[in-house]
Amino acid sequence: MKRKHTQIQKDLKYSIMEGTANSVKVGFGEHYLNLFAIKALGATNLQVGLLKSLPQLTGSFSQLFSSAITEVLKNRKKLITAGAFLQALMWIPILSVLLIPHEGVWFLILFVTLYQVFGSIIVPAWSSWMGDIVPDRIKGKYFGRRNKIVGFSSFTSMVLAGLLLQLFSKFNQFYGFILIFSIAMLGRLISWYYLSKMSESEYIVPKESKFSFIEFVRKVGKTNYGKFVIYLTLMSFSVQIASPYFAVYMLNDLKFDYLTYMIVTGASAISSFLFISLWGKYTDIFGNKKVLTLTGLLVPFVPILWLVSKNVTYLVLVQIFSGFAWSGFHLSSFNFVFDTVSPPKRVRCVSYYNVLNGIAVFFGAMVGGFLIRFGTMFWSPVYIVFIVSGILRLFTSVVMLPKIKEVKWVKRISEGKLLWYLLTIDVLESLSHPVEVLVSKRVIIRRKGEILLNWLKKIIARALGKTHKYS
């Protein structure tokens, strides 16, 4: 049964509000779990690696039960709201580890693992639900806009949390963590409230759309979606070799305080917020595969760039580049699932992918931990981790991306020209809006400004051999 237009609009609005509230949980809570483990509990490198990888591994395996639970309930919303509520409550035991001074890190890993299970088991159902809620014609635009708002909220939350920790570090850092994690719990509860207000129709999976995890793995290399899963899984393995240890490097090697740590990590979030809408527009025009290819060739350089300098300003610029690349990568890979998987199979396909992804994340972090522990005596072990991660990312993209095919009709463009359009024409387009506001009372100057901007766009377009104007 089709939903009414007014209900669709409500659901789209509620989803943005839910995502914004959930981002508060991320910005005030999840971003600072590693910091909490290192600063408040004295976690070792091995424990930091486990904190990053074990919850994801366990959470991923929990998704094997997601499709079965959804089919029994015949309703995705019930599973999603229950998981969101239980995840919110897990911040209470996470904070309680402060009462266990000697074994606190191990209890933190346990409680974060349960937290991740409640959050992960609902992901396939949520992806399927959102795939039905958002009309196909606006998926790229809508998720680009949603992610932009969510990204800004996450960045703002992370900045505020960092400032609070910096303030409380002068008195008692434990009170700072209690405050920010309490706000994270509140954010998730508000997110749960808006999830409960969204509509959901009965969810029934045809018998022919059911298949086991073993069957999925057996055919994973033979289908387009399967090759896409292999690529993302290998990329996750490569990324996680380095990912858990950026915080270790900043806090232990570079000796960053809370404020500096927040500035460097926040630069990526604000960059993602600024570019996500542009990526959304280009996924609709040129397809998710094209954006995935371009960004998949950019993200390998992120860990390598960290080796060049320890200067804070330089590292902020690296993080801006990271946010630019990763925002397009995550958006295009998320939307590509909707292109390649039919609605009845989405819960299963997403859950099975996440199981494989969780395994890759765990072993990637463990390899990184091994390299950290037994690294060369001539270089910092962290440098070895960054180099290995960057090389494996590039190798994975070069080998696997050509095997993945676009499944819908889109305009053709090379990766180089797509990047050029993004950094030239779209920059001029974004600059035109503040110019118009500043000279709104001077019509003649404004019109001359518009003529100049259009002239510059035409020059760029002609240089590329294109006459189409993208707006």
NORHUGI-V302996 format. One line per field, one symbol per residue. ss: DSSP state (@ for helix, = for strand, . for the rest). phi: phi as a letter, one per 30 degrees, with the letter a starting at -180 (. if undefined). psi: psi as a letter, one per 40 degrees, with the letter a starting at -180 (. if undefined). A space follows every 10 residues. Layout:
BEGIN
ss=???
phi=???
psi=???
END
This chain:
BEGIN
ss=....@@@@@@ @@@@@@@@@@ @@@@@@@@.@ @@@@@@@@@@ ....@@@@@@ @@@@@@@@@@ @@@@@@@@@@ @@@..@@@@@ @@@@@@@@@@ @@@@@@@@@. ...@@@@@@@ @@@@@@@@@@ ..@@@@@@@@ @@@..@@@@@ @@@@@@@@@@ @@@@@@@@@@ @@@@@@@@.. ..@@@@@@@@ @@@@@@@@@@ @@@@@@@... ......@@@. ..@@@@@@.. ...@@@@@@@ @@@@@@@@@@ @@@.@@@@@@ @@@....@@@ @@@@@@@@@@ @@@@@@@@@@ @@@@@@.@@@ @@@@@@@@.. @@@@@..... .@@@@@@@@@ @@@@@@@@@@ @@@@@@@@@@ ..@@@@@@@@ @@@@@@@@@@ @@@@@@@@@@ @@@....... @@@@@@@@@@ @@@@@@@@@@ @@@....... ....@@@@@@ @@@.@@@@@@ @@@@@@@@.. ..@@@@@@@@ @@@@@@@@@@ @@@....... .
phi=.dddeddddd dddddddddd ddddddddcd dcdddedddd ciddeddddd ddcdeddddd ddddcddddd dddhaddddd dddddddedd dddedddddb ddcedddded ddddeddddd dcdddddddd ddddeedbed dddddddddd dddddddddd dddddddddd cadddddedd ddddddeddd eeddddddda cdcbcdedcc adddddddcd dccdddddde ddddddeddd dcedcddddd dcddhddedd eddddddddd ddddcddddd dddddcjddd dddeddccdd ddddddddac dddddddddd dddedddddd dddddddddc cdedcdeddd dddddddddd dddddddddd dddcddddcd eddddddddd ddeddddddc eddccdcbdb dcaddddddd edcbeddddd ddddddddce cbeddddddd dddddddddd dddciccdcc b
psi=hiiidddddd dddddddddd ddddddddcd dedddddddd efiidddddd dddddddddd ddededdddd dddfhddddd ddddddddde dddddeeeeg ddeddddddd dddddddddd eedddddddd dddhideedd dddddddddd dddddddddd ddddddddde chdddddddd dddddddddd dddddeeiih ihhhhideeh iidddddded eeiddddddd ddddddddde dddeeddddd dddefiiddd dddddddddd ddddeddddd dddddeiddd ddddddeddd eddddeedie hddddddddd dddddddddd ddddddddde hiddeddddd dddddddddd dddddddddd dddfiiedih dddddddddd dddddddddd deehiheihi iiiidddddd ddecdddddd ddddddddfd egdddddddd dddddddddd dddefiehhh .
END
